Amino acid sequence: MAATGPNAAFKAHFAAYIGLSIVLVVVNLIVSGTVSWAILFVVGWGAPLALHCAYAMNLFGRGSG
């Protein structure tokens, strides 16, 4: 049975972020020899991921009330 809720959604989001980040950094290193454009992806997706983490940890005070 698959888990549901904010924590399960965050875990899936985080796994996709890590997997795709690794792939894109490797592709970037192969193509250009440096991590140039891949850092934009990592930061650009990392910021919303941090917000998703805060939501999953209930730092916005949602839920009871």
N, C-alpha and C positions, 0 to 999 in steps of 0.2 A: 504494500500500500504506500503510495507516494505521500510525502509530507506536504502540508499546505500552510499558507500563512506568510507573514512578512519574513520570517527567518528562512524558510525554504526558498522563497523568491530571491532573497538576497544571496543565498548560497549558489543558486543557479546563475545569477547575475555575476557574482564574483568569479565563478568557475569559467564562464564565458570570457570575462575580462582577462583573466590570467592566460587562458589558452590562446586567445587571439593576440594578446600583447606579445607573447613569446613568438608566435608565428610571424607577426609583422616585424618584430625586431630582427629576427633571423633573416627574413627576406630583405630588409633594409640593409643589413650588414653584407649580404651577398651581392646586392645590386650596387651599392655605393661605397662600401667599405667603412662607413661610419653610421652612427645612429643619428640621422638628421631629421627626417620627417616622422619617424616612428615615435619620437618623444611627444610630438603634437597629439598623436592618437592616445598615448598613455595618459597624458595630463588631461586631455579633452574628455576622455571617458572616465578618468579617475575622479574628477570633481563630482559629477553626478552620482558615481558609485559611493563616494563618501556620504552624500546626502541620503542615499538609500540605506547605507549602514546605520546612520543616525536614526532613520525612521524605523528600521528593524529592531534597534536597541531601545525604542520608545523614548528617545531623547526629546521629542517634540510634545510630549505629554498627552498623546492621544489615548483613547481607550476608555478607562473608567470615568464616567461623569458626563 
